[in-house]
Amino acid sequence: MQAGPLIEWPEPIFQLIDFIGLFLASGAVGFRYSALRGRLATRAGAGATRSLFDDSARQAAVLGAI
């Protein structure tokens, strides 16, 4: 009986890249709809706070798109 390699190396790397992509996309969407829920729709708030929410939403959208 001949022993073969335990790991076929290209496959784990592809699975890791796939997992990271799915994690970033779902994390960005989850952040957008849980942490920023209702904060982007309301106009009441300071300008700096509003800018922070806009920047956070934009970065979450970029991560989700990538």
CHARMM internal coordinates of N, CA and C (Angstrom, degrees):
IC EDIT
DIST 1 N 1 CA 1.4458
DIST 1 CA 1 C 1.5285
ANGL 1 N 1 CA 1 C 108.64
DIST 1 C 2 N 1.3089
ANGL 1 CA 1 C 2 N 114.41
DIHE 1 N 1 CA 1 C 2 N 126.59
DIST 2 N 2 CA 1.4550
ANGL 1 C 2 N 2 CA 119.75
DIHE 1 CA 1 C 2 N 2 CA -176.99
DIST 2 CA 2 C 1.5278
ANGL 2 N 2 CA 2 C 109.61
DIHE 1 C 2 N 2 CA 2 C -97.99
DIST 2 C 3 N 1.3142
ANGL 2 CA 2 C 3 N 115.50
DIHE 2 N 2 CA 2 C 3 N 132.18
DIST 3 N 3 CA 1.4697
ANGL 2 C 3 N 3 CA 120.48
DIHE 2 CA 2 C 3 N 3 CA -179.02
DIST 3 CA 3 C 1.5234
ANGL 3 N 3 CA 3 C 109.11
DIHE 2 C 3 N 3 CA 3 C -82.00
DIST 3 C 4 N 1.3273
ANGL 3 CA 3 C 4 N 115.31
DIHE 3 N 3 CA 3 C 4 N 134.26
DIST 4 N 4 CA 1.4617
ANGL 3 C 4 N 4 CA 121.15
DIHE 3 CA 3 C 4 N 4 CA 177.68
DIST 4 CA 4 C 1.5205
ANGL 4 N 4 CA 4 C 110.28
DIHE 3 C 4 N 4 CA 4 C -106.52
DIST 4 C 5 N 1.3032
ANGL 4 CA 4 C 5 N 115.99
DIHE 4 N 4 CA 4 C 5 N 171.65
DIST 5 N 5 CA 1.4721
ANGL 4 C 5 N 5 CA 118.77
DIHE 4 CA 4 C 5 N 5 CA 178.91
DIST 5 CA 5 C 1.5288
ANGL 5 N 5 CA 5 C 110.54
DIHE 4 C 5 N 5 CA 5 C -67.76
DIST 5 C 6 N 1.3130
ANGL 5 CA 5 C 6 N 114.94
DIHE 5 N 5 CA 5 C 6 N 144.70
DIST 6 N 6 CA 1.4627
ANGL 5 C 6 N 6 CA 119.92
DIHE 5 CA 5 C 6 N 6 CA -179.50
DIST 6 CA 6 C 1.5256
ANGL 6 N 6 CA 6 C 111.91
DIHE 5 C 6 N 6 CA 6 C -76.31
DIST 6 C 7 N 1.3208
ANGL 6 CA 6 C 7 N 117.05
DIHE 6 N 6 CA 6 C 7 N -28.82
DIST 7 N 7 CA 1.4654
ANGL 6 C 7 N 7 CA 121.13
DIHE 6 CA 6 C 7 N 7 CA -176.68
DIST 7 CA 7 C 1.5219
ANGL 7 N 7 CA 7 C 109.34
DIHE 6 C 7 N 7 CA 7 C -128.20
DIST 7 C 8 N 1.2963
ANGL 7 CA 7 C 8 N 116.28
DIHE 7 N 7 CA 7 C 8 N 129.42
DIST 8 N 8 CA 1.4612
ANGL 7 C 8 N 8 CA 121.93
DIHE 7 CA 7 C 8 N 8 CA 170.81
DIST 8 CA 8 C 1.5256
ANGL 8 N 8 CA 8 C 106.95
DIHE 7 C 8 N 8 CA 8 C -88.45
DIST 8 C 9 N 1.3234
ANGL 8 CA 8 C 9 N 118.70
DIHE 8 N 8 CA 8 C 9 N 104.50
DIST 9 N 9 CA 1.4570
ANGL 8 C 9 N 9 CA 122.31
DIHE 8 CA 8 C 9 N 9 CA -163.49
DIST 9 CA 9 C 1.5213
ANGL 9 N 9 CA 9 C 117.74
DIHE 8 C 9 N 9 CA 9 C -61.71
DIST 9 C 10 N 1.2647
ANGL 9 CA 9 C 10 N 123.28
DIHE 9 N 9 CA 9 C 10 N -36.09
DIST 10 N 10 CA 1.4800
ANGL 9 C 10 N 10 CA 116.37
DIHE 9 CA 9 C 10 N 10 CA 180.00
DIST 10 CA 10 C 1.5281
ANGL 10 N 10 CA 10 C 113.17
DIHE 9 C 10 N 10 CA 10 C -65.32
DIST 10 C 11 N 1.3306
ANGL 10 CA 10 C 11 N 117.12
DIHE 10 N 10 CA 10 C 11 N -32.43
DIST 11 N 11 CA 1.4617
ANGL 10 C 11 N 11 CA 119.81
DIHE 10 CA 10 C 11 N 11 CA -175.80
DIST 11 CA 11 C 1.5310
ANGL 11 N 11 CA 11 C 113.67
DIHE 10 C 11 N 11 CA 11 C -64.39
DIST 11 C 12 N 1.3364
ANGL 11 CA 11 C 12 N 121.76
DIHE 11 N 11 CA 11 C 12 N -47.46
DIST 12 N 12 CA 1.4719
ANGL 11 C 12 N 12 CA 120.19
DIHE 11 CA 11 C 12 N 12 CA 179.42
DIST 12 CA 12 C 1.5286
ANGL 12 N 12 CA 12 C 112.85
DIHE 11 C 12 N 12 CA 12 C -62.03
DIST 12 C 13 N 1.3120
ANGL 12 CA 12 C 13 N 117.17
DIHE 12 N 12 CA 12 C 13 N -33.49
DIST 13 N 13 CA 1.4650
ANGL 12 C 13 N 13 CA 119.80
DIHE 12 CA 12 C 13 N 13 CA 179.00
DIST 13 CA 13 C 1.5280
ANGL 13 N 13 CA 13 C 110.23
DIHE 12 C 13 N 13 CA 13 C -66.97
DIST 13 C 14 N 1.3210
ANGL 13 CA 13 C 14 N 116.84
DIHE 13 N 13 CA 13 C 14 N -43.20
DIST 14 N 14 CA 1.4663
ANGL 13 C 14 N 14 CA 120.24
DIHE 13 CA 13 C 14 N 14 CA 178.09
DIST 14 CA 14 C 1.5247
ANGL 14 N 14 CA 14 C 111.39
DIHE 13 C 14 N 14 CA 14 C -65.06
DIST 14 C 15 N 1.3243
ANGL 14 CA 14 C 15 N 117.15
DIHE 14 N 14 CA 14 C 15 N -38.13
DIST 15 N 15 CA 1.4602
ANGL 14 C 15 N 15 CA 120.16
DIHE 14 CA 14 C 15 N 15 CA 178.45
DIST 15 CA 15 C 1.5270
ANGL 15 N 15 CA 15 C 111.32
DIHE 14 C 15 N 15 CA 15 C -67.22
DIST 15 C 16 N 1.3290
ANGL 15 CA 15 C 16 N 117.55
DIHE 15 N 15 CA 15 C 16 N -37.49
DIST 16 N 16 CA 1.4616
ANGL 15 C 16 N 16 CA 121.07
DIHE 15 CA 15 C 16 N 16 CA 177.30
DIST 16 CA 16 C 1.5253
ANGL 16 N 16 CA 16 C 110.89
DIHE 15 C 16 N 16 CA 16 C -64.93
DIST 16 C 17 N 1.3170
ANGL 16 CA 16 C 17 N 117.47
DIHE 16 N 16 CA 16 C 17 N -44.05
DIST 17 N 17 CA 1.4701
ANGL 16 C 17 N 17 CA 120.98
DIHE 16 CA 16 C 17 N 17 CA 178.72
DIST 17 CA 17 C 1.5229
ANGL 17 N 17 CA 17 C 110.04
DIHE 16 C 17 N 17 CA 17 C -62.79
DIST 17 C 18 N 1.3279
ANGL 17 CA 17 C 18 N 117.06
DIHE 17 N 17 CA 17 C 18 N -41.55
DIST 18 N 18 CA 1.4632
ANGL 17 C 18 N 18 CA 121.21
DIHE 17 CA 17 C 18 N 18 CA 177.89
DIST 18 CA 18 C 1.5259
ANGL 18 N 18 CA 18 C 111.04
DIHE 17 C 18 N 18 CA 18 C -62.32
DIST 18 C 19 N 1.3431
ANGL 18 CA 18 C 19 N 117.25
DIHE 18 N 18 CA 18 C 19 N -43.95
DIST 19 N 19 CA 1.4607
ANGL 18 C 19 N 19 CA 121.15
DIHE 18 CA 18 C 19 N 19 CA 179.29
DIST 19 CA 19 C 1.5216
ANGL 19 N 19 CA 19 C 111.15
DIHE 18 C 19 N 19 CA 19 C -63.19
DIST 19 C 20 N 1.3095
ANGL 19 CA 19 C 20 N 118.18
DIHE 19 N 19 CA 19 C 20 N -44.25
DIST 20 N 20 CA 1.4670
ANGL 19 C 20 N 20 CA 121.45
DIHE 19 CA 19 C 20 N 20 CA -179.90
DIST 20 CA 20 C 1.5181
ANGL 20 N 20 CA 20 C 110.52
DIHE 19 C 20 N 20 CA 20 C -62.11
DIST 20 C 21 N 1.3282
ANGL 20 CA 20 C 21 N 117.18
DIHE 20 N 20 CA 20 C 21 N -41.62
DIST 21 N 21 CA 1.4601
ANGL 20 C 21 N 21 CA 120.44
DIHE 20 CA 20 C 21 N 21 CA 178.06
DIST 21 CA 21 C 1.5188
ANGL 21 N 21 CA 21 C 112.38
DIHE 20 C 21 N 21 CA 21 C -62.76
DIST 21 C 22 N 1.3238
ANGL 21 CA 21 C 22 N 116.63
DIHE 21 N 21 CA 21 C 22 N -45.15
DIST 22 N 22 CA 1.4675
ANGL 21 C 22 N 22 CA 120.01
DIHE 21 CA 21 C 22 N 22 CA 178.47
DIST 22 CA 22 C 1.5249
ANGL 22 N 22 CA 22 C 111.54
DIHE 21 C 22 N 22 CA 22 C -65.83
DIST 22 C 23 N 1.3270
ANGL 22 CA 22 C 23 N 116.78
DIHE 22 N 22 CA 22 C 23 N -38.58
DIST 23 N 23 CA 1.4615
ANGL 22 C 23 N 23 CA 121.19
DIHE 22 CA 22 C 23 N 23 CA -179.96
DIST 23 CA 23 C 1.5259
ANGL 23 N 23 CA 23 C 111.17
DIHE 22 C 23 N 23 CA 23 C -64.85
DIST 23 C 24 N 1.3272
ANGL 23 CA 23 C 24 N 117.64
DIHE 23 N 23 CA 23 C 24 N -44.28
DIST 24 N 24 CA 1.4661
ANGL 23 C 24 N 24 CA 120.55
DIHE 23 CA 23 C 24 N 24 CA 179.87
DIST 24 CA 24 C 1.5248
ANGL 24 N 24 CA 24 C 111.28
DIHE 23 C 24 N 24 CA 24 C -65.99
DIST 24 C 25 N 1.3182
ANGL 24 CA 24 C 25 N 116.90
DIHE 24 N 24 CA 24 C 25 N -42.16
DIST 25 N 25 CA 1.4641
ANGL 24 C 25 N 25 CA 119.52
DIHE 24 CA 24 C 25 N 25 CA -179.17
DIST 25 CA 25 C 1.5214
ANGL 25 N 25 CA 25 C 111.32
DIHE 24 C 25 N 25 CA 25 C -65.64
DIST 25 C 26 N 1.3165
ANGL 25 CA 25 C 26 N 117.72
DIHE 25 N 25 CA 25 C 26 N -47.67
DIST 26 N 26 CA 1.4626
ANGL 25 C 26 N 26 CA 119.14
DIHE 25 CA 25 C 26 N 26 CA -178.95
DIST 26 CA 26 C 1.5230
ANGL 26 N 26 CA 26 C 111.23
DIHE 25 C 26 N 26 CA 26 C -70.49
DIST 26 C 27 N 1.3152
ANGL 26 CA 26 C 27 N 117.89
DIHE 26 N 26 CA 26 C 27 N -32.00
DIST 27 N 27 CA 1.4640
ANGL 26 C 27 N 27 CA 120.73
DIHE 26 CA 26 C 27 N 27 CA 176.79
DIST 27 CA 27 C 1.5116
ANGL 27 N 27 CA 27 C 111.87
DIHE 26 C 27 N 27 CA 27 C -66.74
DIST 27 C 28 N 1.3311
ANGL 27 CA 27 C 28 N 117.07
DIHE 27 N 27 CA 27 C 28 N -39.71
DIST 28 N 28 CA 1.4609
ANGL 27 C 28 N 28 CA 120.70
DIHE 27 CA 27 C 28 N 28 CA 179.23
DIST 28 CA 28 C 1.5225
ANGL 28 N 28 CA 28 C 111.31
DIHE 27 C 28 N 28 CA 28 C -67.80
DIST 28 C 29 N 1.3228
ANGL 28 CA 28 C 29 N 116.56
DIHE 28 N 28 CA 28 C 29 N -42.53
DIST 29 N 29 CA 1.4669
ANGL 28 C 29 N 29 CA 120.07
DIHE 28 CA 28 C 29 N 29 CA 178.75
DIST 29 CA 29 C 1.5206
ANGL 29 N 29 CA 29 C 110.18
DIHE 28 C 29 N 29 CA 29 C -67.23
DIST 29 C 30 N 1.3287
ANGL 29 CA 29 C 30 N 117.30
DIHE 29 N 29 CA 29 C 30 N -42.04
DIST 30 N 30 CA 1.4629
ANGL 29 C 30 N 30 CA 120.60
DIHE 29 CA 29 C 30 N 30 CA 178.33
DIST 30 CA 30 C 1.5161
ANGL 30 N 30 CA 30 C 112.02
DIHE 29 C 30 N 30 CA 30 C -63.08
DIST 30 C 31 N 1.3251
ANGL 30 CA 30 C 31 N 117.17
DIHE 30 N 30 CA 30 C 31 N -40.13
DIST 31 N 31 CA 1.4632
ANGL 30 C 31 N 31 CA 120.84
DIHE 30 CA 30 C 31 N 31 CA 177.38
DIST 31 CA 31 C 1.5184
ANGL 31 N 31 CA 31 C 110.52
DIHE 30 C 31 N 31 CA 31 C -63.54
DIST 31 C 32 N 1.3165
ANGL 31 CA 31 C 32 N 116.33
DIHE 31 N 31 CA 31 C 32 N -42.45
DIST 32 N 32 CA 1.4715
ANGL 31 C 32 N 32 CA 120.81
DIHE 31 CA 31 C 32 N 32 CA -177.90
DIST 32 CA 32 C 1.5189
ANGL 32 N 32 CA 32 C 110.91
DIHE 31 C 32 N 32 CA 32 C -62.45
DIST 32 C 33 N 1.3272
ANGL 32 CA 32 C 33 N 116.95
DIHE 32 N 32 CA 32 C 33 N -42.12
DIST 33 N 33 CA 1.4599
ANGL 32 C 33 N 33 CA 119.54
DIHE 32 CA 32 C 33 N 33 CA -173.88
DIST 33 CA 33 C 1.5263
ANGL 33 N 33 CA 33 C 114.24
DIHE 32 C 33 N 33 CA 33 C -93.74
DIST 33 C 34 N 1.3234
ANGL 33 CA 33 C 34 N 118.37
DIHE 33 N 33 CA 33 C 34 N -11.03
DIST 34 N 34 CA 1.4586
ANGL 33 C 34 N 34 CA 118.45
DIHE 33 CA 33 C 34 N 34 CA 177.72
DIST 34 CA 34 C 1.5283
ANGL 34 N 34 CA 34 C 111.29
DIHE 33 C 34 N 34 CA 34 C -107.15
DIST 34 C 35 N 1.3003
ANGL 34 CA 34 C 35 N 117.94
DIHE 34 N 34 CA 34 C 35 N -53.79
DIST 35 N 35 CA 1.4649
ANGL 34 C 35 N 35 CA 120.36
DIHE 34 CA 34 C 35 N 35 CA -175.88
DIST 35 CA 35 C 1.5229
ANGL 35 N 35 CA 35 C 112.55
DIHE 34 C 35 N 35 CA 35 C -75.67
DIST 35 C 36 N 1.3286
ANGL 35 CA 35 C 36 N 117.49
DIHE 35 N 35 CA 35 C 36 N -34.31
DIST 36 N 36 CA 1.4635
ANGL 35 C 36 N 36 CA 120.45
DIHE 35 CA 35 C 36 N 36 CA -177.02
DIST 36 CA 36 C 1.5165
ANGL 36 N 36 CA 36 C 112.85
DIHE 35 C 36 N 36 CA 36 C -101.56
DIST 36 C 37 N 1.3180
ANGL 36 CA 36 C 37 N 117.41
DIHE 36 N 36 CA 36 C 37 N 9.47
DIST 37 N 37 CA 1.4654
ANGL 36 C 37 N 37 CA 120.83
DIHE 36 CA 36 C 37 N 37 CA -178.18
DIST 37 CA 37 C 1.5316
ANGL 37 N 37 CA 37 C 110.23
DIHE 36 C 37 N 37 CA 37 C -58.61
DIST 37 C 38 N 1.2912
ANGL 37 CA 37 C 38 N 117.46
DIHE 37 N 37 CA 37 C 38 N 121.21
DIST 38 N 38 CA 1.4590
ANGL 37 C 38 N 38 CA 122.43
DIHE 37 CA 37 C 38 N 38 CA 176.70
DIST 38 CA 38 C 1.5161
ANGL 38 N 38 CA 38 C 114.59
DIHE 37 C 38 N 38 CA 38 C 81.63
DIST 38 C 39 N 1.3094
ANGL 38 CA 38 C 39 N 118.58
DIHE 38 N 38 CA 38 C 39 N -17.28
DIST 39 N 39 CA 1.4596
ANGL 38 C 39 N 39 CA 120.13
DIHE 38 CA 38 C 39 N 39 CA -177.76
DIST 39 CA 39 C 1.5231
ANGL 39 N 39 CA 39 C 112.06
DIHE 38 C 39 N 39 CA 39 C -78.57
DIST 39 C 40 N 1.3213
ANGL 39 CA 39 C 40 N 116.62
DIHE 39 N 39 CA 39 C 40 N -29.28
DIST 40 N 40 CA 1.4554
ANGL 39 C 40 N 40 CA 119.28
DIHE 39 CA 39 C 40 N 40 CA 179.26
DIST 40 CA 40 C 1.5234
ANGL 40 N 40 CA 40 C 111.82
DIHE 39 C 40 N 40 CA 40 C -81.33
DIST 40 C 41 N 1.3142
ANGL 40 CA 40 C 41 N 116.68
DIHE 40 N 40 CA 40 C 41 N -26.05
DIST 41 N 41 CA 1.4590
ANGL 40 C 41 N 41 CA 120.04
DIHE 40 CA 40 C 41 N 41 CA -178.11
DIST 41 CA 41 C 1.5221
ANGL 41 N 41 CA 41 C 111.97
DIHE 40 C 41 N 41 CA 41 C -78.70
DIST 41 C 42 N 1.3147
ANGL 41 CA 41 C 42 N 117.39
DIHE 41 N 41 CA 41 C 42 N -30.46
DIST 42 N 42 CA 1.4604
ANGL 41 C 42 N 42 CA 120.02
DIHE 41 CA 41 C 42 N 42 CA -178.04
DIST 42 CA 42 C 1.5138
ANGL 42 N 42 CA 42 C 110.15
DIHE 41 C 42 N 42 CA 42 C -82.38
DIST 42 C 43 N 1.2952
ANGL 42 CA 42 C 43 N 115.67
DIHE 42 N 42 CA 42 C 43 N 141.94
DIST 43 N 43 CA 1.4637
ANGL 42 C 43 N 43 CA 121.11
DIHE 42 CA 42 C 43 N 43 CA 179.20
DIST 43 CA 43 C 1.5262
ANGL 43 N 43 CA 43 C 111.54
DIHE 42 C 43 N 43 CA 43 C -100.36
DIST 43 C 44 N 1.3186
ANGL 43 CA 43 C 44 N 117.05
DIHE 43 N 43 CA 43 C 44 N -4.27
DIST 44 N 44 CA 1.4607
ANGL 43 C 44 N 44 CA 119.96
DIHE 43 CA 43 C 44 N 44 CA 179.56
DIST 44 CA 44 C 1.5165
ANGL 44 N 44 CA 44 C 108.77
DIHE 43 C 44 N 44 CA 44 C -80.65
DIST 44 C 45 N 1.3031
ANGL 44 CA 44 C 45 N 117.37
DIHE 44 N 44 CA 44 C 45 N 127.26
DIST 45 N 45 CA 1.4531
ANGL 44 C 45 N 45 CA 120.85
DIHE 44 CA 44 C 45 N 45 CA 179.08
DIST 45 CA 45 C 1.5041
ANGL 45 N 45 CA 45 C 110.48
DIHE 44 C 45 N 45 CA 45 C 149.51
DIST 45 C 46 N 1.3024
ANGL 45 CA 45 C 46 N 115.17
DIHE 45 N 45 CA 45 C 46 N 162.96
DIST 46 N 46 CA 1.4536
ANGL 45 C 46 N 46 CA 120.72
DIHE 45 CA 45 C 46 N 46 CA -179.31
DIST 46 CA 46 C 1.5193
ANGL 46 N 46 CA 46 C 109.68
DIHE 45 C 46 N 46 CA 46 C -71.00
DIST 46 C 47 N 1.3138
ANGL 46 CA 46 C 47 N 115.57
DIHE 46 N 46 CA 46 C 47 N 157.61
DIST 47 N 47 CA 1.4599
ANGL 46 C 47 N 47 CA 120.78
DIHE 46 CA 46 C 47 N 47 CA -179.30
DIST 47 CA 47 C 1.5111
ANGL 47 N 47 CA 47 C 112.58
DIHE 46 C 47 N 47 CA 47 C -64.01
DIST 47 C 48 N 1.3299
ANGL 47 CA 47 C 48 N 117.72
DIHE 47 N 47 CA 47 C 48 N -40.32
DIST 48 N 48 CA 1.4618
ANGL 47 C 48 N 48 CA 120.65
DIHE 47 CA 47 C 48 N 48 CA -179.47
DIST 48 CA 48 C 1.5247
ANGL 48 N 48 CA 48 C 110.91
DIHE 47 C 48 N 48 CA 48 C -67.25
DIST 48 C 49 N 1.3295
ANGL 48 CA 48 C 49 N 117.15
DIHE 48 N 48 CA 48 C 49 N -39.29
DIST 49 N 49 CA 1.4579
ANGL 48 C 49 N 49 CA 120.84
DIHE 48 CA 48 C 49 N 49 CA 178.97
DIST 49 CA 49 C 1.5205
ANGL 49 N 49 CA 49 C 110.17
DIHE 48 C 49 N 49 CA 49 C -67.45
DIST 49 C 50 N 1.3189
ANGL 49 CA 49 C 50 N 116.44
DIHE 49 N 49 CA 49 C 50 N -41.69
DIST 50 N 50 CA 1.4655
ANGL 49 C 50 N 50 CA 120.86
DIHE 49 CA 49 C 50 N 50 CA 178.78
DIST 50 CA 50 C 1.5297
ANGL 50 N 50 CA 50 C 110.27
DIHE 49 C 50 N 50 CA 50 C -62.91
DIST 50 C 51 N 1.3261
ANGL 50 CA 50 C 51 N 116.35
DIHE 50 N 50 CA 50 C 51 N -40.48
DIST 51 N 51 CA 1.4561
ANGL 50 C 51 N 51 CA 120.58
DIHE 50 CA 50 C 51 N 51 CA 178.57
DIST 51 CA 51 C 1.5297
ANGL 51 N 51 CA 51 C 110.84
DIHE 50 C 51 N 51 CA 51 C -64.47
DIST 51 C 52 N 1.3344
ANGL 51 CA 51 C 52 N 116.83
DIHE 51 N 51 CA 51 C 52 N -38.24
DIST 52 N 52 CA 1.4618
ANGL 51 C 52 N 52 CA 120.76
DIHE 51 CA 51 C 52 N 52 CA 178.19
DIST 52 CA 52 C 1.5280
ANGL 52 N 52 CA 52 C 111.03
DIHE 51 C 52 N 52 CA 52 C -62.97
DIST 52 C 53 N 1.3283
ANGL 52 CA 52 C 53 N 117.22
DIHE 52 N 52 CA 52 C 53 N -43.37
DIST 53 N 53 CA 1.4607
ANGL 52 C 53 N 53 CA 120.75
DIHE 52 CA 52 C 53 N 53 CA 178.53
DIST 53 CA 53 C 1.5197
ANGL 53 N 53 CA 53 C 110.92
DIHE 52 C 53 N 53 CA 53 C -65.29
DIST 53 C 54 N 1.3342
ANGL 53 CA 53 C 54 N 117.53
DIHE 53 N 53 CA 53 C 54 N -40.83
DIST 54 N 54 CA 1.4608
ANGL 53 C 54 N 54 CA 120.77
DIHE 53 CA 53 C 54 N 54 CA 178.25
DIST 54 CA 54 C 1.5213
ANGL 54 N 54 CA 54 C 111.24
DIHE 53 C 54 N 54 CA 54 C -63.41
DIST 54 C 55 N 1.3315
ANGL 54 CA 54 C 55 N 117.00
DIHE 54 N 54 CA 54 C 55 N -43.92
DIST 55 N 55 CA 1.4587
ANGL 54 C 55 N 55 CA 120.64
DIHE 54 CA 54 C 55 N 55 CA 179.29
DIST 55 CA 55 C 1.5268
ANGL 55 N 55 CA 55 C 111.12
DIHE 54 C 55 N 55 CA 55 C -64.41
DIST 55 C 56 N 1.3217
ANGL 55 CA 55 C 56 N 116.91
DIHE 55 N 55 CA 55 C 56 N -41.33
DIST 56 N 56 CA 1.4677
ANGL 55 C 56 N 56 CA 120.95
DIHE 55 CA 55 C 56 N 56 CA 179.87
DIST 56 CA 56 C 1.5252
ANGL 56 N 56 CA 56 C 110.24
DIHE 55 C 56 N 56 CA 56 C -64.65
DIST 56 C 57 N 1.3089
ANGL 56 CA 56 C 57 N 117.48
DIHE 56 N 56 CA 56 C 57 N -42.28
DIST 57 N 57 CA 1.4714
ANGL 56 C 57 N 57 CA 121.25
DIHE 56 CA 56 C 57 N 57 CA 179.27
DIST 57 CA 57 C 1.5244
ANGL 57 N 57 CA 57 C 110.17
DIHE 56 C 57 N 57 CA 57 C -65.45
DIST 57 C 58 N 1.3042
ANGL 57 CA 57 C 58 N 117.42
DIHE 57 N 57 CA 57 C 58 N -39.57
DIST 58 N 58 CA 1.4610
ANGL 57 C 58 N 58 CA 121.00
DIHE 57 CA 57 C 58 N 58 CA 179.56
DIST 58 CA 58 C 1.5414
ANGL 58 N 58 CA 58 C 110.99
DIHE 57 C 58 N 58 CA 58 C -65.01
DIST 58 C 59 N 1.3297
ANGL 58 CA 58 C 59 N 116.29
DIHE 58 N 58 CA 58 C 59 N -43.30
DIST 59 N 59 CA 1.4645
ANGL 58 C 59 N 59 CA 119.93
DIHE 58 CA 58 C 59 N 59 CA 178.91
DIST 59 CA 59 C 1.5185
ANGL 59 N 59 CA 59 C 111.47
DIHE 58 C 59 N 59 CA 59 C -66.46
DIST 59 C 60 N 1.3220
ANGL 59 CA 59 C 60 N 117.51
DIHE 59 N 59 CA 59 C 60 N -37.17
DIST 60 N 60 CA 1.4726
ANGL 59 C 60 N 60 CA 120.60
DIHE 59 CA 59 C 60 N 60 CA 176.63
DIST 60 CA 60 C 1.5269
ANGL 60 N 60 CA 60 C 110.17
DIHE 59 C 60 N 60 CA 60 C -65.15
DIST 60 C 61 N 1.3176
ANGL 60 CA 60 C 61 N 117.04
DIHE 60 N 60 CA 60 C 61 N -38.26
DIST 61 N 61 CA 1.4692
ANGL 60 C 61 N 61 CA 120.28
DIHE 60 CA 60 C 61 N 61 CA 178.40
DIST 61 CA 61 C 1.5247
ANGL 61 N 61 CA 61 C 111.41
DIHE 60 C 61 N 61 CA 61 C -66.58
DIST 61 C 62 N 1.3218
ANGL 61 CA 61 C 62 N 116.77
DIHE 61 N 61 CA 61 C 62 N -38.93
DIST 62 N 62 CA 1.4590
ANGL 61 C 62 N 62 CA 120.74
DIHE 61 CA 61 C 62 N 62 CA 178.38
DIST 62 CA 62 C 1.5288
ANGL 62 N 62 CA 62 C 110.52
DIHE 61 C 62 N 62 CA 62 C -64.87
DIST 62 C 63 N 1.3373
ANGL 62 CA 62 C 63 N 117.11
DIHE 62 N 62 CA 62 C 63 N -44.86
DIST 63 N 63 CA 1.4686
ANGL 62 C 63 N 63 CA 119.90
DIHE 62 CA 62 C 63 N 63 CA 177.93
DIST 63 CA 63 C 1.5197
ANGL 63 N 63 CA 63 C 111.45
DIHE 62 C 63 N 63 CA 63 C -62.88
DIST 63 C 64 N 1.3234
ANGL 63 CA 63 C 64 N 116.23
DIHE 63 N 63 CA 63 C 64 N -39.62
DIST 64 N 64 CA 1.4724
ANGL 63 C 64 N 64 CA 119.14
DIHE 63 CA 63 C 64 N 64 CA 178.70
DIST 64 CA 64 C 1.5169
ANGL 64 N 64 CA 64 C 112.15
DIHE 63 C 64 N 64 CA 64 C -67.24
DIST 64 C 65 N 1.3312
ANGL 64 CA 64 C 65 N 117.16
DIHE 64 N 64 CA 64 C 65 N -34.79
DIST 65 N 65 CA 1.4599
ANGL 64 C 65 N 65 CA 120.73
DIHE 64 CA 64 C 65 N 65 CA 179.98
DIST 65 CA 65 C 1.5277
ANGL 65 N 65 CA 65 C 112.12
DIHE 64 C 65 N 65 CA 65 C -72.63
DIST 65 C 66 N 1.3248
ANGL 65 CA 65 C 66 N 115.02
DIHE 65 N 65 CA 65 C 66 N -34.47
DIST 66 N 66 CA 1.4822
ANGL 65 C 66 N 66 CA 118.24
DIHE 65 CA 65 C 66 N 66 CA -179.78
DIST 66 CA 66 C 1.5105
ANGL 66 N 66 CA 66 C 108.92
DIHE 65 C 66 N 66 CA 66 C -68.66
END
COOR INIT
IC SEED 1 N 1 CA 1 C
IC BUILD
